Amino acid sequence: MKNKPIDEILLAPEIEPERYELLAGPAYHFQVARRDFFKGLGGGVLILFAVKEARAQQESGGGRRGGGRTAPQEISAWLHIGEDGVTTVYTGKVEVGQDIRTSLAQVVAEELRVSITTIRMVMGDTDLTPYDAGTFGSLTTPTMSPRLRKAAAAARESLLDLAAEQTKADRKSLLIADGKVTNPATKQSLTFSQLTKGQRLTRAIADDIALTPPDEWKIAGKPLTKLNGRDIVTGKHQYTSDLKLPGMLYGKVVRPAAFGATPSAIDTKAAEKMTGVTVVRDGDFIGVTAPTPTLAKRAMEAINVEWKTAQQPSSSEIFAHLKKTAAASDGRSATKRGSMTEGLAAAQQKLEQSYNIAYIAHAPLEPRAAVAEWKDGKLTVWTGTQRPFGVRSELASAFRIPEEKVRVIMPDTGSGYGGKHTGETAIEAARLAKAAGKPVKLVWTREEEFTWAYFRPAGVIDIKSGVSSDGKITAWAFHNYNSGSAGIRPVYDIPNQAIEFHSTDSPLRQGSYRALASTANHFAREVHLDELAASVKIDPLEFRLKNLKDQRLQAVLEAVTRRIEWEKRKPVAGRGFGIAGGFEKGGYVANCVEVAVDRTSGKVTILRIVTAFECGAIINPDGLKNQVEGSIIQGIGGALFEAIEFENGKILNPRFSRYRVPRFSDVPPLETILLDRKDLPSAGSGECPIVALAPAISNAIFAASGVRLRSLPMIPNGLKA
């Protein structure tokens, strides 16, 4: 599998159409005061922030360290060696719990020949770091790691040149290690800080700069703990919700009664009488600020709004609604190969099934939060986001100001899972701060997070297939309605295929979720493969290998079944094993799951999960294992019980007491096998590990009970025949 370039993902939405949130219109249309309008006039030219102009500015640059889409080519844009010997590394990528801070520091330390303890990472600050489209799509490792490796390698070569010049030594005789350059003949050593004297390294980074091969890594490739782990567990590290600025106020926003509701009457008199409260109205935006969170909440609740609402589909009607409103495939994400007519004619068994996927919430540990401050004509916002530069553009557009007048700082966020791409919280905090004339902190409640963030798209997947008597798949028609096209194309060897994605009308706001639609498409495909195997009475593993030429997927399937001793498993009443394989963003995964099913109570218990994962050369085995197992735990929820319930535009389960996420009691022993392919480039691991778990569980439930479950979640209310 080949990773898609970032511009391809952002500018060609047909590739991964489930990134709906990146294509949505502005969150707010604020009114512009006359004086603010003329502030936007510079030399008689009005600065416009339509999509075309915003993209043009991004491409042309902006930001202190190179803000354009073209990556800076100077070493100094990416790293700086200080007089204290600390190497500061600059990247627009952000930390959302995946510990990319550590693995990026590892590759820099490796190429620069320094201890990782001397590396300081500056991440996601639009004034300090080069432009970056965002931290998503498992792109950090395959795109940012090589970039920083090259910058560090170029810095290493510059340091050798400086040492040769300053010591008048033969450059080839010099050794570089442990943060210094040594002349073996004279034993003279100069530290990096002595060589640079705090000056910037301005040399351009050559594309063909020599990098350390993975089989020679001494720092990269090793299991290192989090760089700032101590600060996190002791509470020293601050997230957005921890920040406090002098004179800071607290904000709340009045939310509509339902999706699509508009205000018909607004009464703010009671709130306006409260001491210290400022009420802000701007179009349909209604918010308050106050000196304390409690007073802000009271003021918000004192505002009386009458809402106009319209009837909308409910969760019980969603799958029929998606099929009913589906558009014809435009062909951009379609795959057509061979002849379905001939493939079905050659089949001994034909199978036609539908698979349903519910909306689910991201449910991050930290709800959205932002602190905004207007000072000296510049807006600074601290917020937990996966796209600091994208949020900067949204803020500039909302307030009609140049992007260089906006700074977004991301102080880490408590998980995102693809759910923190948009900047509505930052815009809300900034609008309140502008009205109050003081810094404002806005933290969404858990109910706001569950209701007003976007959801993983719901979907319907129809599959029609055929298989010959010897177990070869002869025909494969696959139609995905709404959930998306990520992972939609199989790597199985199927001669006759017709694969299409159909956009539909979604009643809920939807967008990116970990692995996008790859989870939905793998669920339908891998469950259907088991059904095909059963129809011709062939073992599920044997059936997959019979239809597979991709050696990487074959390797993870064989690794996981070898660990669980697939060939030696014995039938036990109420117990069963299931397997599934998958691929996404350059990674390959296979799961083998053992479950127990109580047909009397309907309870399903996962007894064991074994995962084999391969994503090329491994940079940090410990971090990778955490990523894989975190994906598996999250995937249990989406597989078994997570689903958003809604009616007429209202979310019915917007809190953890009504929205079930995995608990400690749901998680069995996890066994993780990491296949380290040092001969392959390193790929990301944030998305792929989750995609094969749900079908493996479904296949295990069938093996244990004979009941085939084709909808996610599978058992929100216990097993049903």
N, C-alpha and C positions, 0 to 999 in steps of 0.2 A: 504494500500500500504506500502511496506517495502523499506526503503532507501537502495541503493546499496552501499557496501563498496567501498572506494576510489580505492583500489587496483583492485577491480573487474572492475571498469570503465576504469582504465588506462591500465590494462594488458589483458583485454578481450574485445577488440573493437567490437566484435559481439553484445555486450549488447547495446551499443549506437554507432553504426558505423558512425554517422554523426560528430563525433569528428575527422574529417579527418586531421585537422591541427596537432594533437598530433602524428599522424602516418607518417607525411611527412618526407622526407629526409632533410639534412642540407640546410639552406638558402644559404650558400656560401661555396665554396671549395677554401680557400686561399692557396697561395703558401707559403712554409716554407723556410726561409733563412737557410743556412747551420749552422750558429752560433746558430739560434733559435732552429734548430733541435736537436743539441747537448745539449742545455739547458734543453731539455725534458728528457735527460738521467740522471737518478739518481742512482748511484751505479751500472751503467752498465745496468739498466733496462729501456727500453723505455716505457713511459706512453701512453697507447692507449686509445682512446676515442670513440670506437665503442659503439653501443647501449648496448650491453651486459655488457661491462666493466663499462659504466656510471651507469647502474642500480646497478651493484654490489657495486660500491662505495657509492651510495645513501643508499643502504641497510646496509652497514657496518658503516656508520656514517660520520662525517665531519661537520665542523661548530662549533662555540664556544659553543653553547648551545645544542648540540646533533643534528647532521645532518642526521641521518639515518631514514629509514622508520619506524622503531620501535620507538614509542614515548618514550621520556625520562620519567623515573619514579621518579625522584627527584623533590622536590618542587622548588628548586632553578633554575631549567631549565625553569620554567614557571612564577615565580614571585619572587620579592625581596622587602623586607621592608627596606627602607632607614632610616638613622638617622634623617632625616627631617620629618619622618612619612608618606612619600609618598610611596605607593605600586606601583612598576613598574611591569607591566604584559607583557610577551613576547609571541607573536604568529606570525607564518608565514602567517596567513591570512592577507588580505589587504583590504583597504578601497577604494571602487570604486563608492562611492555615496550612497551605501545601508545603511550607518550608522551602520555598524556592530561594529565599535569602541565603540559606546554607549552601545549596548546590551550586548557585551562581558564584558564590564566594569561593567554592572549591575549585572551579575551573580557572578562575583568575589566579588563585594562589598556586595552582599547578603550573600554569604557563609562566608566571612571574618569579617562581622559585622562592616563595616566602611562606611563612607560617600563616595559617588561616586566621590566627588570632590577631594578625596585623591588618586584616581586611575590614573596612567599614562600608556597609552598603547604604547608599542613599537611593530610595525607591519612590516612584510615583509622585514626584514633586514637579509640577509643570514649569516652575522657574529654574529648576536646577538640572533636570534630566532631559535627554533627547526625546523628541516626540515618539510616542508609542501608541499604537492603535488600541491596545488593551490586553489584559491578562485573561485569555479565554482560548478555547479551541485546542488546548494542549500544545500551544505554540511557544511557550517560554523556553523549554528545553531545546527543541530543534532549531529555534531562530535566535534567541538571545544568548544562549550558551556559546554557540560558535562565534557570535559577534564579540562577546566579551573575551573569549579565548584569543581571538585575533588581536584585539586591542592590547591584551596583556602580553602576548608574544611580541608585538611590535614595540611595546615599552621595554621588554627584556632586551631586544636587539639595540634599542636606543641607549640603554644603560651600558651595554657592552661597548658601544661606540664612545660614550662619554668617558668610560674608564680607560679605554685605550688612548684617548686624546690626553686625558689628565695625567696618566702615568707614563706616557710615551712607550707603551708596551705593545707587543704584537697582539692584535685583537684575538687571533685564533688560539693564543695560549691562555687566555683568561678563563676563569671558572666563575659561574654565577650560581649561588645557592644561599639559602638562609638570609635573604635580604641584603646580600653584599656581593661585590665582585672582587675576586682574589687573583693575584698574580702568583702562581705556584713557584716561580723561580725566585722571586724576591720576598715572598710571604706577605707582601703588602696587600691590605684589604681596604676597600672603601664601601661604606654602607650606601644604600640607595639614596638616603637623605643627604649624605655628603656629596653625592654625585649631582643630584638635581638642585640642591640648595633651595628647595621649595618652589622652584620654577616649573611652569607647565611644560609638558612634553608635546611639542607641536607637530611632530612628524606624522605624515599620512600613513594610514594602515594599508599595507599592500594586500591585495586579494590572495596572493600566493604565499603569504607568510607561513613559515614552517610551524606546525603545531605538534605537540607531543602526542604520539600514538597512544590509544587507550591501553595497550598492553604494557606501556611504560609508565602509566600513571602511578604517582606515589601519594597524592592527596585526593584527587578525583578518583572515583571508584571505590572509596573507602566509606564505611558506615560511621558518619559523624553526627553528633547530636546538634540540636538547634543552636545557632550562634547566640541568640538572645533568650535561650530557654530559661535561664535563671531569672531574668527580668520578668518574664511572663508568669512563672509560677509564684514569684514573690509579690506580684502586683505592681512592680516598678514601671513596667511598660504600660503606656497609656493608649487607649483606643479613643475614637472620637467621642464616645459617650462619657469618657472620663475627663475631657478637657474643660478647663475653666479659664476665662479671660477676665481681666479687670472690668468691672461694670457690666458684666454679661447678664442678659435677660434670657428668659425661657419662652419658647413659642409653642403654640398649638394651632392646628388648622381644622376648620369645620369641614367634615367630609359629607358627600352626598348620601342620601338615604339608600341609593342603589346605583348600579352601573348605568350610566347614561342619564341619570336624573339631573334636572336643571332647577334652579331656585325660581319660585314664582313670587315669593314675598320674604323679606329679610328684616328682622327687628333686632338691632344691636344696642338699644338704649340701656338695658340693664347692665350689660358688660361695660359700656362706656362710663358708667357711674362708679365703677370699682377703682379705688385708689391704686395708682401705679400701672394700670392696664392701658394698653394701646390697642385699639381695634383697627384692623387693616382690611379694606375692601378694594379690590381691583378686578373689575369684571366679575367672573364667577368665583374668584379667589376670596376667601374669607378667613382671616386668621387673627390671632391675638398675641401680644407679648406681655410678660409680667415679671416681677422680680423673683418669683419662686415657681417651681413646676406646679405646685398645688393651686396657687392662685390662677395660673394660666389655664389649668384644667377647669376651674370653676368659671372663669370668664368665657371659655369656649362653650361650656354647657349652658350658660345664660343666654346665648344667642339663639333666637328662635327663627327657624327657617322652614318655609313650606316648600315641598319639592314636587315637581312634576315627574312622574315615572311612566314608563311604557312596559307593556307585557313582553316578557322574554322567555326563551326556552329554559327548562329546568334540567337538573342533572339526570332525571329519569328519562328525559326526552332527547338527550344530547346526541346519541349515536345516530338516531333516525334523522335528526336535524342536520348533522354533518353530511350524511349521504344525500339528503334532499337538496342542500344548497351547494353541493360540490360543482366546481367548474371543470370543464373538459381539460385534460392535460394539454399544456402548451408545448410540450415536447422538449423543453429545456433540460429537464432532469430525467427524461425518459431513456430507457434502454430497449432496443429491439434487436433481436438476434434470431436467425433461423426462421422457422415457421411453426407457430403454435398449432396449426391444423395438422401438420405432419407429426409434430411431437406427441400430440394427444392420440393420433391414430396408431402410433407405435407403442403406446402404453398398454400394459396388462391391467394396471389399476389406475383409476382416475380419482382425484380427491379435490373437493371444493369446500373451503371453510372461511369463516370470518373471525377476526380477532379484534377486541375492543380495548382501548387505552383511555383511562380516566385522566382528567386534569389533576395534577398534584402541585402542592406548594413547595417552595424551596426550604422553608422553615429553618433559616439560619439561626445560630446561637445568638448573634447580635442583630437586632432589628436595625433598619436604616437610621442613620444619625448624621447630623451636619452641624457645624459651628461656622457662622458667617460673620465677617467684619468688613465694613467699608471704612477705609482710612486713606487720607491723602489722595483721593481720586482713584483708589484701587480697591478691588474686591478680592478678599482672601477667604477661601472656604476650606475647612478641614472636613473630610467626609470619607466614609468607607465605601469605596467604589472600585470596580474592576477596570474602569476606563477614565482615569483622571483627565486625560486630554479631551476625551469625548464630553465629559462633564464641563470642562472649561468652555468648549464650543457651545454647549447648551446654555450656560450662564451668559456668555457674551451675546447670544441670540436673544435670550429672554429680556436682557436689560439694554440692548442696542449699544453695546460698548465694544471697543476693539479687544481682541483676545489678549493682547499684551497688558491690558488693564485687569486681567483676571488671573489669579493664582489658585490652583487646586493642590492641596496637600493630602496625601493618603497615609494616615498613621497606622496602617494595618487595619484589617477588619475581621470580625469574628465570623468567617466563612461567607461564601457567596453562591457557589454551585451554579454560576451563570445567571444568578438572579439580581446582581447589583451592577448592571451595565448602564442604567439610566440615572439621570441626575435630578429627579423631581424633588427629593428631600433637600438637596443643596440649593435649588432654586427657591423653594419655600422659605428656608432659613434666610437666604439672601434678601428676599422680598420683605420679610419681617424686619430684618436688621436695617434695611434702607429706610423703612418707615419710622422705626424707633430711634435711629441715630446712634445705636449702641450695638455691640456684638450680641448675637442671638444663637442659642443652642436649641435645636429641634431634634427630638428623638421620637421615632414612631413607636406606638404601643404594639404589643404583640398582635392585637386584632387588626390594627392598620396594616401591619406587615402581611398578615394572612389575607387581607381583603384587597388592598390597593397596589401591592406588588403584582407583577405578572406571573402566570402559571405555566408549568410544562403543558404543551398543547395536548388536548384530547385527540383521539383519532380512531378511525376504523380502517382495518387492513383486510382486504379480500385476496385470497390466494386460490388459484386454480392450477392443478399440477397433474402430471402423469409420471408413472414409473414402470419400467420394464420388469420382466420376471426375474432378471439377474440383478435387480437392485439399482439400475442406472436411471437417474432422473432424465426423462425425455422432454418434458414441457414444464414451464414455470411462468405463470402470469401473476403479477404482484401489483396490487393497486393500493396506495396509501392515501387516505383521505384526511387531510389537515395536519397530522402530527409531524410530517416532514420527510426529507429525503436523505438525511445523514445515515450512512450504513445501509442504504436501500439496495445496493447492488451486491449480489452474492459473490463470494470467491469460489464457490463450488462450480465444478465443471458441468455446466448445463448447456446443451447445444441450442435449445429453442427457448427464448425468453421474451417476455413483454412486461416491462416494469415502468410504472408511471406514478407520479405524485399529483394529487388534485387539491388545489386550494379550496377552502370553504368559508362560510360565514361563521365566525366564532363568537358566541355571546359573552365570553370572558376575555379579559386582556391576557395575552399569551406571549411567550418568548423563550429565550434560551434556558435550558436546564442541562445539568451535567450529562454529557454525551448526546445532547439534542435528541433527535428522533431515532438515533441508533439503537437505543434501548427498546423502543417500540418495534422497530423493524427486525431486530434480532429475536425478540420474543416471538413474533409471528413466524418468522422463518425457521427458528430452531425447534419450536413446538411442532410446526408442520412437518419438518424433516422426521421427527420421531413418529408422527402419524403415518407418513409414507413408509418408513421402515417397518412399522407394525403391519401395514397392509400387505407387504410381501414377506412377512415373517423373517426379517433380517435384524440382527443385533444393531442397536442404535450407533455404537461406535464403528462397527464394521461398515454400516451403511454410509456414514459420513466419509470414512477413509476411501471407500469405493468411488465416491463422487468428488474427490478432492485431489488437486494437483499442487495446491499452495503448500509449500513445505513448512512455512512458519506456523500456519494454523495447524497443520498436521503435528508439528512438534509439541505444541502446547496441549493438544488433545491426548497425545500419547503420554506426555509427562504426567498429566493429572490422573489418567486412568491407571497408569503404572503405580502411582502412589496409593491409590485406593484399592488396588488389586481387582480391577474390573472383571477380569476373566474368572476370578475365584469367588465372586459374590454368589451367595446362595439365597433362594427365595425364602422370605420370612413373612408370615401373615402380618399385614398392617405396616410393613416396612418396604422401602424401595429406594433405589438409586436413580439419579437422572444426570445426564451430561448435556452440555451445550458449549459451543465455541463461538468466538467472535473476533472482530477486528475494528479498529477505529483510530484515526489520527496517527497511523504508523505503528500502533501497538497491536498485539495479539493476545487473546485470553481464552482460557478454557476453565469451566467449572464442573466439578462433580459434587453432587449434593445427596445426602442421605436424609430421609424424612421418616417420621412415624405418623400414621393416620389412625385416629380413633373414630370409626364410623358411627359409633353411638352418640358421642358428644359433638362430633364434627371438628374436633380440635386437630390441628396439624402442628407437629413439632419438628423443627429442623435439628437433626442430631449432629451433623457434620458438614462442613463446607471445605473443600479443597480447591485451591485456585492455582493455576499455572499462568504466568504472565511473562511476556517478552516484549521489550521496547528498545532493542538495540543495545548499545554499550551503556551499562549502568553507571551513573555518576555518584549516587549516594544510596547504597542498598538499604540502609535503615529508613531513610526518607521514602524510598520507593515502596518498601513493605508497608509503611504507614498509609501511603496513598492507596495502595491496593486494598488493604483491609478496611480503610475508611469507606471506600467505594462499596465494598461488599456489605458493610453494615447499613449504609444508606440504601442500598439496593433492596435489602430485606423489606423495608417499609413500602417502597413502590411496588414490590412484587406481591406482598400479602395483604396490606390493609390501608395504605394511604390513598385518599381520594377526596377531592373538594366536592362538597354538597352545596347546591345553590338552587334558588327559585326566584324567578322574576327579578334577576339582577342583584339578589342579596346572597351573600355567603352565609351558610347555615352553621358551619363548624369552624369559626375563625379563632380558635384557641386550642392549646394543647390538651385541655380536658375533653375536647370533642374531636380532635384531629390526632389520630394515632400515629406516632413515630416509633421506630424500634426502641425497645427497652433492653436492659441487661438480660432479662429472662428470655428474650427472643434470639439472642446471639449464641450460637453453639461454638465449640472450639474451631478456630480458623487455622487452616494450614496453607501456607503460601509458598509456592515454588517460583523462584525468580530465575529465568533463563538469561544469562549474561552473554549477549552477542557482541563481543568487542570488534567484530569485523563489520558491524553495521553502525550507521550514525545513531546517536541517541535521539529517541522520540519521547514525546510527553506521556504522562501516565495519569493525568487528572480525569480523563473521560473513559478510556477503553475498559478499565477493569469492571465497570458496572454493567456492561451490556449483556453478558451471558448468564447472569445469575437467575433472573426471573424465569427464563425458559428451562434452566436446569432444575429449578424447584418444581415447575409445572410437570416436567417429565418424571421427576421423582414421585410426585403425588400420584400420577397415573400408574406408575410401577407398583405403588403401595396399595392403591385402592381401586384401580380400573376406571377412575373418574378423570375425564379430560377437561381441564380448565383453560379457557381461551380468552379470558378477560383480565386486565389489570385494573385494580387489585384482585387477587384470586380468591381470598377468603376473608373479606371484611367482617362477615358475620358467621364464620365457621364454614366447614366444607359443605358444599351442596352438590348433590348428584345432578 
